[in-house]
Amino acid sequence: MRIRGYLTLATIGVWFLLTDLFQRFSVAPRVRRRPDSRHQILGWWKQIMANSVFNVVRRVGGARIPAAPPVPSAAGTLIVMNHQSLLDIPMAVQACSPGYPLFVTRARYAKGIPLISHMLRLYDHPLVHPGRGGRRQLVELARRAVTMEVPLLIFPEGGRTRDGQVRPFQPGGLQAILSARPWNVYLMVVDGFWQCARIGDFTAGVSQVDAKVSRLGPFAFDPAQDDRDAFAQDMRDRLVAELARLRGETVSEQTEPDETGPVETGPVETRPDGAT
């Protein structure tokens, strides 16, 4: 029902306005006073925000969202994820609990959005200008990746899809990141969020969301030995095959699962007290 969608959007909007103030006047000063505890403070805050968004979407919106499969919150961890909705981001955050990932996002989001814009600056997420900057922008992204102390998340498709299918990868960002250092790469594959691909889609789609999520990996990548193009193509092939598996479909060329196998979680039922 659209009423649930509008109420969900309104609840999240009010919550973001309130928490924006708390973030600016409590979290940010705490990070400045205690630089040695920066990652612990920022991880604590980001987990709170991811959990709160999903609690609203589940309890107010009626969406069915599974628990996130765990991903190590460690330096040298790269998460490659398909992109269906803004809800992909809190899913990836929960996967890295109690830490958090940094993710590559458009620079225009760093201005004018309550909570989110300040959060992008506070956490120092890598910001890009699609269609501008060219090689210089990719060099800067690789430079940031070399010294990153937390997981890095990238959506190689470059944008959200309207039907949940996987777009061709935009190779520049992923290849720049792969070239920076050795990585343990995890694939996170989500389905069901595409019904909320854009903010406006929440009004009609949030109550219909019945999401699934799976994790594959780790896949080791060493830029001194491995081919970036072949590795990126292998990651896309695996992502496409795993998405088809989640949907109960088939693809013409299935890839063999990695040695750890997929980690998948089912729908989470929310109890009246809000616990999952």
C-alpha positions as protocol buffer text, in pm:
chain_id: "A"
residue {
  index: 1
  type: MET
  ca { x: 0 y: 0 z: 0 }
}
residue {
  index: 2
  type: ARG
  ca { x: 121 y: 347 z: -85 }
}
residue {
  index: 3
  type: ILE
  ca { x: 32 y: 477 z: 261 }
}
residue {
  index: 4
  type: ARG
  ca { x: 299 y: 248 z: 412 }
}
residue {
  index: 5
  type: GLY
  ca { x: 550 y: 376 z: 158 }
}
residue {
  index: 6
  type: TYR
  ca { x: 478 y: 741 z: 234 }
}
residue {
  index: 7
  type: LEU
  ca { x: 492 y: 674 z: 607 }
}
residue {
  index: 8
  type: THR
  ca { x: 824 y: 492 z: 567 }
}
residue {
  index: 9
  type: LEU
  ca { x: 975 y: 781 z: 373 }
}
residue {
  index: 10
  type: ALA
  ca { x: 846 y: 1034 z: 624 }
}
residue {
  index: 11
  type: THR
  ca { x: 979 y: 837 z: 921 }
}
residue {
  index: 12
  type: ILE
  ca { x: 1324 y: 801 z: 765 }
}
residue {
  index: 13
  type: GLY
  ca { x: 1327 y: 1169 z: 668 }
}
residue {
  index: 14
  type: VAL
  ca { x: 1248 y: 1288 z: 1021 }
}
residue {
  index: 15
  type: TRP
  ca { x: 1497 y: 1041 z: 1167 }
}
residue {
  index: 16
  type: PHE
  ca { x: 1772 y: 1169 z: 935 }
}
residue {
  index: 17
  type: LEU
  ca { x: 1702 y: 1530 z: 1034 }
}
residue {
  index: 18
  type: LEU
  ca { x: 1730 y: 1446 z: 1404 }
}
residue {
  index: 19
  type: THR
  ca { x: 2035 y: 1223 z: 1374 }
}
residue {
  index: 20
  type: ASP
  ca { x: 2209 y: 1478 z: 1151 }
}
residue {
  index: 21
  type: LEU
  ca { x: 2220 y: 1710 z: 1450 }
}
residue {
  index: 22
  type: PHE
  ca { x: 2348 y: 1436 z: 1680 }
}
residue {
  index: 23
  type: GLN
  ca { x: 2614 y: 1340 z: 1427 }
}
residue {
  index: 24
  type: ARG
  ca { x: 2737 y: 1699 z: 1388 }
}
residue {
  index: 25
  type: PHE
  ca { x: 2736 y: 1797 z: 1754 }
}
residue {
  index: 26
  type: SER
  ca { x: 2816 y: 1469 z: 1930 }
}
residue {
  index: 27
  type: VAL
  ca { x: 2971 y: 1208 z: 1702 }
}
residue {
  index: 28
  type: ALA
  ca { x: 3201 y: 1437 z: 1503 }
}
residue {
  index: 29
  type: PRO
  ca { x: 3342 y: 1617 z: 1813 }
}
residue {
  index: 30
  type: ARG
  ca { x: 3399 y: 1280 z: 1979 }
}
residue {
  index: 31
  type: VAL
  ca { x: 3601 y: 1165 z: 1679 }
}
residue {
  index: 32
  type: ARG
  ca { x: 3811 y: 1483 z: 1692 }
}
residue {
  index: 33
  type: ARG
  ca { x: 3876 y: 1444 z: 2067 }
}
residue {
  index: 34
  type: ARG
  ca { x: 3964 y: 1075 z: 2042 }
}
residue {
  index: 35
  type: PRO
  ca { x: 4147 y: 1020 z: 1711 }
}
residue {
  index: 36
  type: ASP
  ca { x: 4290 y: 689 z: 1832 }
}
residue {
  index: 37
  type: SER
  ca { x: 3932 y: 558 z: 1865 }
}
residue {
  index: 38
  type: ARG
  ca { x: 3813 y: 698 z: 1532 }
}
residue {
  index: 39
  type: HIS
  ca { x: 3728 y: 364 z: 1370 }
}
residue {
  index: 40
  type: GLN
  ca { x: 3552 y: 229 z: 1678 }
}
residue {
  index: 41
  type: ILE
  ca { x: 3336 y: 542 z: 1713 }
}
residue {
  index: 42
  type: LEU
  ca { x: 3253 y: 559 z: 1344 }
}
residue {
  index: 43
  type: GLY
  ca { x: 3178 y: 187 z: 1330 }
}
residue {
  index: 44
  type: TRP
  ca { x: 2944 y: 216 z: 1629 }
}
residue {
  index: 45
  type: TRP
  ca { x: 2758 y: 509 z: 1470 }
}
residue {
  index: 46
  type: LYS
  ca { x: 2730 y: 360 z: 1123 }
}
residue {
  index: 47
  type: GLN
  ca { x: 2593 y: 33 z: 1260 }
}
residue {
  index: 48
  type: ILE
  ca { x: 2330 y: 226 z: 1455 }
}
residue {
  index: 49
  type: MET
  ca { x: 2220 y: 408 z: 1140 }
}
residue {
  index: 50
  type: ALA
  ca { x: 2212 y: 94 z: 924 }
}
residue {
  index: 51
  type: ASN
  ca { x: 2009 y: -92 z: 1186 }
}
residue {
  index: 52
  type: SER
  ca { x: 1767 y: 197 z: 1231 }
}
residue {
  index: 53
  type: VAL
  ca { x: 1699 y: 224 z: 856 }
}
residue {
  index: 54
  type: PHE
  ca { x: 1622 y: -146 z: 828 }
}
residue {
  index: 55
  type: ASN
  ca { x: 1406 y: -140 z: 1141 }
}
residue {
  index: 56
  type: VAL
  ca { x: 1192 y: 135 z: 986 }
}
residue {
  index: 57
  type: VAL
  ca { x: 1175 y: -38 z: 647 }
}
residue {
  index: 58
  type: ARG
  ca { x: 1075 y: -367 z: 811 }
}
residue {
  index: 59
  type: ARG
  ca { x: 836 y: -246 z: 1079 }
}
residue {
  index: 60
  type: VAL
  ca { x: 678 y: 56 z: 908 }
}
residue {
  index: 61
  type: GLY
  ca { x: 719 y: -41 z: 544 }
}
residue {
  index: 62
  type: GLY
  ca { x: 651 y: -413 z: 580 }
}
residue {
  index: 63
  type: ALA
  ca { x: 961 y: -521 z: 386 }
}
residue {
  index: 64
  type: ARG
  ca { x: 1119 y: -860 z: 447 }
}
residue {
  index: 65
  type: ILE
  ca { x: 1495 y: -815 z: 474 }
}
residue {
  index: 66
  type: PRO
  ca { x: 1743 y: -1086 z: 576 }
}
residue {
  index: 67
  type: ALA
  ca { x: 2038 y: -1052 z: 807 }
}
residue {
  index: 68
  type: ALA
  ca { x: 2364 y: -967 z: 634 }
}
residue {
  index: 69
  type: PRO
  ca { x: 2621 y: -1246 z: 588 }
}
residue {
  index: 70
  type: PRO
  ca { x: 2945 y: -1147 z: 765 }
}
residue {
  index: 71
  type: VAL
  ca { x: 3244 y: -993 z: 590 }
}
residue {
  index: 72
  type: PRO
  ca { x: 3571 y: -926 z: 778 }
}
residue {
  index: 73
  type: SER
  ca { x: 3608 y: -562 z: 875 }
}
residue {
  index: 74
  type: ALA
  ca { x: 3977 y: -547 z: 796 }
}
residue {
  index: 75
  type: ALA
  ca { x: 4222 y: -361 z: 580 }
}
residue {
  index: 76
  type: GLY
  ca { x: 4268 y: -522 z: 241 }
}
residue {
  index: 77
  type: THR
  ca { x: 3904 y: -633 z: 219 }
}
residue {
  index: 78
  type: LEU
  ca { x: 3726 y: -536 z: -102 }
}
residue {
  index: 79
  type: ILE
  ca { x: 3350 y: -585 z: -137 }
}
residue {
  index: 80
  type: VAL
  ca { x: 3216 y: -604 z: -493 }
}
residue {
  index: 81
  type: MET
  ca { x: 2837 y: -573 z: -489 }
}
residue {
  index: 82
  type: ASN
  ca { x: 2553 y: -550 z: -738 }
}
residue {
  index: 83
  type: HIS
  ca { x: 2352 y: -231 z: -708 }
}
residue {
  index: 84
  type: GLN
  ca { x: 1971 y: -243 z: -690 }
}
residue {
  index: 85
  type: SER
  ca { x: 1879 y: 24 z: -436 }
}
residue {
  index: 86
  type: LEU
  ca { x: 2003 y: 262 z: -170 }
}
residue {
  index: 87
  type: LEU
  ca { x: 1921 y: -22 z: 71 }
}
residue {
  index: 88
  type: ASP
  ca { x: 2229 y: -204 z: -60 }
}
residue {
  index: 89
  type: ILE
  ca { x: 2448 y: 27 z: 149 }
}
residue {
  index: 90
  type: PRO
  ca { x: 2307 y: -52 z: 498 }
}
residue {
  index: 91
  type: MET
  ca { x: 2322 y: -421 z: 401 }
}
residue {
  index: 92
  type: ALA
  ca { x: 2695 y: -390 z: 331 }
}
residue {
  index: 93
  type: VAL
  ca { x: 2743 y: -190 z: 653 }
}
residue {
  index: 94
  type: GLN
  ca { x: 2575 y: -461 z: 860 }
}
residue {
  index: 95
  type: ALA
  ca { x: 2794 y: -724 z: 693 }
}
residue {
  index: 96
  type: CYS
  ca { x: 3104 y: -549 z: 830 }
}
residue {
  index: 97
  type: SER
  ca { x: 2978 y: -524 z: 1189 }
}
residue {
  index: 98
  type: PRO
  ca { x: 3118 y: -404 z: 1424 }
}
residue {
  index: 99
  type: GLY
  ca { x: 3322 y: -205 z: 1175 }
}
residue {
  index: 100
  type: TYR
  ca { x: 3215 y: -33 z: 854 }
}
residue {
  index: 101
  type: PRO
  ca { x: 3311 y: -10 z: 488 }
}
residue {
  index: 102
  type: LEU
  ca { x: 3395 y: 297 z: 290 }
}
residue {
  index: 103
  type: PHE
  ca { x: 3228 y: 310 z: -48 }
}
residue {
  index: 104
  type: VAL
  ca { x: 3289 y: 492 z: -373 }
}
residue {
  index: 105
  type: THR
  ca { x: 3009 y: 739 z: -440 }
}
residue {
  index: 106
  type: ARG
  ca { x: 2925 y: 1045 z: -646 }
}
residue {
  index: 107
  type: ALA
  ca { x: 3063 y: 1375 z: -518 }
}
residue {
  index: 108
  type: ARG
  ca { x: 2727 y: 1551 z: -561 }
}
residue {
  index: 109
  type: TYR
  ca { x: 2585 y: 1345 z: -273 }
}
residue {
  index: 110
  type: ALA
  ca { x: 2828 y: 1516 z: -35 }
}
residue {
  index: 111
  type: LYS
  ca { x: 2619 y: 1835 z: -37 }
}
residue {
  index: 112
  type: GLY
  ca { x: 2262 y: 1913 z: 56 }
}
residue {
  index: 113
  type: ILE
  ca { x: 2134 y: 1579 z: 191 }
}
residue {
  index: 114
  type: PRO
  ca { x: 2052 y: 1570 z: 565 }
}
residue {
  index: 115
  type: LEU
  ca { x: 2278 y: 1329 z: 756 }
}
residue {
  index: 116
  type: ILE
  ca { x: 2414 y: 1161 z: 443 }
}
residue {
  index: 117
  type: SER
  ca { x: 2619 y: 1452 z: 305 }
}
residue {
  index: 118
  type: HIS
  ca { x: 2787 y: 1521 z: 638 }
}
residue {
  index: 119
  type: MET
  ca { x: 2843 y: 1147 z: 690 }
}
residue {
  index: 120
  type: LEU
  ca { x: 3023 y: 1116 z: 356 }
}
residue {
  index: 121
  type: ARG
  ca { x: 3260 y: 1395 z: 461 }
}
residue {
  index: 122
  type: LEU
  ca { x: 3300 y: 1277 z: 820 }
}
residue {
  index: 123
  type: TYR
  ca { x: 3395 y: 924 z: 714 }
}
residue {
  index: 124
  type: ASP
  ca { x: 3600 y: 1051 z: 418 }
}
residue {
  index: 125
  type: HIS
  ca { x: 3435 y: 828 z: 159 }
}
residue {
  index: 126
  type: PRO
  ca { x: 3604 y: 827 z: -184 }
}
residue {
  index: 127
  type: LEU
  ca { x: 3409 y: 1074 z: -400 }
}
residue {
  index: 128
  type: VAL
  ca { x: 3406 y: 1066 z: -778 }
}
residue {
  index: 129
  type: HIS
  ca { x: 3274 y: 1289 z: -1056 }
}
residue {
  index: 130
  type: PRO
  ca { x: 3140 y: 1058 z: -1329 }
}
residue {
  index: 131
  type: GLY
  ca { x: 3243 y: 1182 z: -1670 }
}
residue {
  index: 132
  type: ARG
  ca { x: 3502 y: 1421 z: -1525 }
}
residue {
  index: 133
  type: GLY
  ca { x: 3855 y: 1390 z: -1396 }
}
residue {
  index: 134
  type: GLY
  ca { x: 3950 y: 1094 z: -1614 }
}
residue {
  index: 135
  type: ARG
  ca { x: 4281 y: 931 z: -1530 }
}
residue {
  index: 136
  type: ARG
  ca { x: 4362 y: 1178 z: -1252 }
}
residue {
  index: 137
  type: GLN
  ca { x: 4049 y: 1070 z: -1066 }
}
residue {
  index: 138
  type: LEU
  ca { x: 4138 y: 700 z: -1101 }
}
residue {
  index: 139
  type: VAL
  ca { x: 4493 y: 763 z: -976 }
}
residue {
  index: 140
  type: GLU
  ca { x: 4352 y: 935 z: -667 }
}
residue {
  index: 141
  type: LEU
  ca { x: 4113 y: 645 z: -606 }
}
residue {
  index: 142
  type: ALA
  ca { x: 4403 y: 398 z: -624 }
}
residue {
  index: 143
  type: ARG
  ca { x: 4608 y: 616 z: -390 }
}
residue {
  index: 144
  type: ARG
  ca { x: 4328 y: 616 z: -133 }
}
residue {
  index: 145
  type: ALA
  ca { x: 4290 y: 239 z: -159 }
}
residue {
  index: 146
  type: VAL
  ca { x: 4658 y: 177 z: -76 }
}
residue {
  index: 147
  type: THR
  ca { x: 4633 y: 313 z: 278 }
}
residue {
  index: 148
  type: MET
  ca { x: 4270 y: 233 z: 358 }
}
residue {
  index: 149
  type: GLU
  ca { x: 4236 y: 71 z: 701 }
}
residue {
  index: 150
  type: VAL
  ca { x: 3876 y: -46 z: 664 }
}
residue {
  index: 151
  type: PRO
  ca { x: 3695 y: -248 z: 393 }
}
residue {
  index: 152
  type: LEU
  ca { x: 3626 y: -79 z: 62 }
}
residue {
  index: 153
  type: LEU
  ca { x: 3293 y: -127 z: -117 }
}
residue {
  index: 154
  type: ILE
  ca { x: 3239 y: -68 z: -487 }
}
residue {
  index: 155
  type: PHE
  ca { x: 2936 y: -105 z: -714 }
}
residue {
  index: 156
  type: PRO
  ca { x: 3111 y: -174 z: -1047 }
}
residue {
  index: 157
  type: GLU
  ca { x: 2789 y: -132 z: -1247 }
}
residue {
  index: 158
  type: GLY
  ca { x: 2808 y: 240 z: -1173 }
}
residue {
  index: 159
  type: GLY
  ca { x: 2436 y: 280 z: -1106 }
}
residue {
  index: 160
  type: ARG
  ca { x: 2119 y: 113 z: -985 }
}
residue {
  index: 161
  type: THR
  ca { x: 1912 y: -112 z: -1210 }
}
residue {
  index: 162
  type: ARG
  ca { x: 1535 y: -89 z: -1254 }
}
residue {
  index: 163
  type: ASP
  ca { x: 1479 y: -465 z: -1282 }
}
residue {
  index: 164
  type: GLY
  ca { x: 1761 y: -597 z: -1066 }
}
residue {
  index: 165
  type: GLN
  ca { x: 1960 y: -744 z: -1355 }
}
residue {
  index: 166
  type: VAL
  ca { x: 2337 y: -690 z: -1354 }
}
residue {
  index: 167
  type: ARG
  ca { x: 2463 y: -419 z: -1584 }
}
residue {
  index: 168
  type: PRO
  ca { x: 2802 y: -440 z: -1758 }
}
residue {
  index: 169
  type: PHE
  ca { x: 3079 y: -335 z: -1522 }
}
residue {
  index: 170
  type: GLN
  ca { x: 3231 y: 10 z: -1562 }
}
residue {
  index: 171
  type: PRO
  ca { x: 3594 y: -102 z: -1555 }
}
residue {
  index: 172
  type: GLY
  ca { x: 3782 y: 213 z: -1455 }
}
residue {
  index: 173
  type: GLY
  ca { x: 3712 y: 230 z: -1082 }
}
residue {
  index: 174
  type: LEU
  ca { x: 3738 y: -142 z: -1013 }
}
residue {
  index: 175
  type: GLN
  ca { x: 4062 y: -178 z: -1208 }
}
residue {
  index: 176
  type: ALA
  ca { x: 4216 y: 123 z: -1032 }
}
residue {
  index: 177
  type: ILE
  ca { x: 4130 y: -27 z: -695 }
}
residue {
  index: 178
  type: LEU
  ca { x: 4258 y: -374 z: -789 }
}
residue {
  index: 179
  type: SER
  ca { x: 4590 y: -227 z: -900 }
}
residue {
  index: 180
  type: ALA
  ca { x: 4649 y: -57 z: -565 }
}
residue {
  index: 181
  type: ARG
  ca { x: 4732 y: -353 z: -335 }
}
residue {
  index: 182
  type: PRO
  ca { x: 4663 y: -722 z: -271 }
}
residue {
  index: 183
  type: TRP
  ca { x: 4299 y: -782 z: -180 }
}
residue {
  index: 184
  type: ASN
  ca { x: 4070 y: -1038 z: -29 }
}
residue {
  index: 185
  type: VAL
  ca { x: 3765 y: -985 z: -247 }
}
residue {
  index: 186
  type: TYR
  ca { x: 3412 y: -1073 z: -136 }
}
residue {
  index: 187
  type: LEU
  ca { x: 3110 y: -1071 z: -363 }
}
residue {
  index: 188
  type: MET
  ca { x: 2787 y: -955 z: -203 }
}
residue {
  index: 189
  type: VAL
  ca { x: 2482 y: -1038 z: -411 }
}
residue {
  index: 190
  type: VAL
  ca { x: 2140 y: -893 z: -328 }
}
residue {
  index: 191
  type: ASP
  ca { x: 1800 y: -935 z: -486 }
}
residue {
  index: 192
  type: GLY
  ca { x: 1459 y: -786 z: -414 }
}
residue {
  index: 193
  type: PHE
  ca { x: 1575 y: -431 z: -343 }
}
residue {
  index: 194
  type: TRP
  ca { x: 1522 y: -325 z: -706 }
}
residue {
  index: 195
  type: GLN
  ca { x: 1157 y: -255 z: -624 }
}
residue {
  index: 196
  type: CYS
  ca { x: 1290 y: 44 z: -429 }
}
residue {
  index: 197
  type: ALA
  ca { x: 1550 y: 145 z: -686 }
}
residue {
  index: 198
  type: ARG
  ca { x: 1477 y: 516 z: -641 }
}
residue {
  index: 199
  type: ILE
  ca { x: 1345 y: 720 z: -350 }
}
residue {
  index: 200
  type: GLY
  ca { x: 1009 y: 762 z: -523 }
}
residue {
  index: 201
  type: ASP
  ca { x: 976 y: 385 z: -566 }
}
residue {
  index: 202
  type: PHE
  ca { x: 939 y: 344 z: -191 }
}
residue {
  index: 203
  type: THR
  ca { x: 580 y: 460 z: -202 }
}
residue {
  index: 204
  type: ALA
  ca { x: 468 y: 169 z: -417 }
}
residue {
  index: 205
  type: GLY
  ca { x: 743 y: -87 z: -370 }
}
residue {
  index: 206
  type: VAL
  ca { x: 864 y: -103 z: -11 }
}
residue {
  index: 207
  type: SER
  ca { x: 588 y: -330 z: 117 }
}
residue {
  index: 208
  type: GLN
  ca { x: 660 y: -573 z: -170 }
}
residue {
  index: 209
  type: VAL
  ca { x: 1028 y: -616 z: -89 }
}
residue {
  index: 210
  type: ASP
  ca { x: 1122 y: -976 z: -10 }
}
residue {
  index: 211
  type: ALA
  ca { x: 1498 y: -953 z: -23 }
}
residue {
  index: 212
  type: LYS
  ca { x: 1768 y: -1217 z: -46 }
}
residue {
  index: 213
  type: VAL
  ca { x: 2140 y: -1177 z: 7 }
}
residue {
  index: 214
  type: SER
  ca { x: 2440 y: -1401 z: -44 }
}
residue {
  index: 215
  type: ARG
  ca { x: 2815 y: -1372 z: 4 }
}
residue {
  index: 216
  type: LEU
  ca { x: 3085 y: -1542 z: -201 }
}
residue {
  index: 217
  type: GLY
  ca { x: 3455 y: -1544 z: -125 }
}
residue {
  index: 218
  type: PRO
  ca { x: 3714 y: -1456 z: -34 }
}
residue {
  index: 219
  type: PHE
  ca { x: 3889 y: -1445 z: -370 }
}
residue {
  index: 220
  type: ALA
  ca { x: 4254 y: -1345 z: -344 }
}
residue {
  index: 221
  type: PHE
  ca { x: 4384 y: -1088 z: -589 }
}
residue {
  index: 222
  type: ASP
  ca { x: 4749 y: -982 z: -617 }
}
residue {
  index: 223
  type: PRO
  ca { x: 4820 y: -706 z: -873 }
}
residue {
  index: 224
  type: ALA
  ca { x: 5178 y: -831 z: -909 }
}
residue {
  index: 225
  type: GLN
  ca { x: 5058 y: -1167 z: -1040 }
}
residue {
  index: 226
  type: ASP
  ca { x: 4693 y: -1157 z: -1147 }
}
residue {
  index: 227
  type: ASP
  ca { x: 4527 y: -1007 z: -1453 }
}
residue {
  index: 228
  type: ARG
  ca { x: 4280 y: -733 z: -1363 }
}
residue {
  index: 229
  type: ASP
  ca { x: 4058 y: -773 z: -1669 }
}
residue {
  index: 230
  type: ALA
  ca { x: 4023 y: -1149 z: -1630 }
}
residue {
  index: 231
  type: PHE
  ca { x: 3961 y: -1118 z: -1256 }
}
residue {
  index: 232
  type: ALA
  ca { x: 3694 y: -849 z: -1300 }
}
residue {
  index: 233
  type: GLN
  ca { x: 3518 y: -1059 z: -1564 }
}
residue {
  index: 234
  type: ASP
  ca { x: 3529 y: -1363 z: -1335 }
}
residue {
  index: 235
  type: MET
  ca { x: 3375 y: -1159 z: -1053 }
}
residue {
  index: 236
  type: ARG
  ca { x: 3093 y: -1044 z: -1280 }
}
residue {
  index: 237
  type: ASP
  ca { x: 3030 y: -1397 z: -1407 }
}
residue {
  index: 238
  type: ARG
  ca { x: 3006 y: -1525 z: -1052 }
}
residue {
  index: 239
  type: LEU
  ca { x: 2780 y: -1239 z: -949 }
}
residue {
  index: 240
  type: VAL
  ca { x: 2544 y: -1303 z: -1241 }
}
residue {
  index: 241
  type: ALA
  ca { x: 2536 y: -1676 z: -1169 }
}
residue {
  index: 242
  type: GLU
  ca { x: 2469 y: -1623 z: -798 }
}
residue {
  index: 243
  type: LEU
  ca { x: 2191 y: -1373 z: -869 }
}
residue {
  index: 244
  type: ALA
  ca { x: 2032 y: -1631 z: -1099 }
}
residue {
  index: 245
  type: ARG
  ca { x: 2059 y: -1891 z: -822 }
}
residue {
  index: 246
  type: LEU
  ca { x: 1889 y: -1658 z: -573 }
}
residue {
  index: 247
  type: ARG
  ca { x: 1609 y: -1606 z: -825 }
}
residue {
  index: 248
  type: GLY
  ca { x: 1576 y: -1976 z: -907 }
}
residue {
  index: 249
  type: GLU
  ca { x: 1679 y: -1908 z: -1265 }
}
residue {
  index: 250
  type: THR
  ca { x: 1958 y: -2041 z: -1485 }
}
residue {
  index: 251
  type: VAL
  ca { x: 2229 y: -1872 z: -1688 }
}
residue {
  index: 252
  type: SER
  ca { x: 2390 y: -2007 z: -2003 }
}
residue {
  index: 253
  type: GLU
  ca { x: 2737 y: -2032 z: -1847 }
}
residue {
  index: 254
  type: GLN
  ca { x: 2741 y: -2108 z: -1477 }
}
residue {
  index: 255
  type: THR
  ca { x: 3068 y: -2058 z: -1292 }
}
residue {
  index: 256
  type: GLU
  ca { x: 3184 y: -2304 z: -1032 }
}
residue {
  index: 257
  type: PRO
  ca { x: 3127 y: -2185 z: -672 }
}
residue {
  index: 258
  type: ASP
  ca { x: 3433 y: -2089 z: -474 }
}
residue {
  index: 259
  type: GLU
  ca { x: 3576 y: -2328 z: -222 }
}
residue {
  index: 260
  type: THR
  ca { x: 3392 y: -2166 z: 69 }
}
residue {
  index: 261
  type: GLY
  ca { x: 3057 y: -2177 z: -107 }
}
residue {
  index: 262
  type: PRO
  ca { x: 2790 y: -1910 z: -85 }
}
residue {
  index: 263
  type: VAL
  ca { x: 2673 y: -1785 z: 252 }
}
residue {
  index: 264
  type: GLU
  ca { x: 2304 y: -1702 z: 227 }
}
residue {
  index: 265
  type: THR
  ca { x: 2060 y: -1579 z: 486 }
}
residue {
  index: 266
  type: GLY
  ca { x: 1685 y: -1604 z: 475 }
}
residue {
  index: 267
  type: PRO
  ca { x: 1413 y: -1353 z: 560 }
}
residue {
  index: 268
  type: VAL
  ca { x: 1414 y: -1208 z: 910 }
}
residue {
  index: 269
  type: GLU
  ca { x: 1093 y: -1189 z: 1106 }
}
residue {
  index: 270
  type: THR
  ca { x: 1070 y: -883 z: 1331 }
}
residue {
  index: 271
  type: ARG
  ca { x: 931 y: -937 z: 1678 }
}
residue {
  index: 272
  type: PRO
  ca { x: 712 y: -672 z: 1844 }
}
residue {
  index: 273
  type: ASP
  ca { x: 1005 y: -551 z: 2055 }
}
residue {
  index: 274
  type: GLY
  ca { x: 1205 y: -474 z: 1738 }
}
residue {
  index: 275
  type: ALA
  ca { x: 1458 y: -756 z: 1779 }
}
residue {
  index: 276
  type: THR
  ca { x: 1536 y: -976 z: 1484 }
}
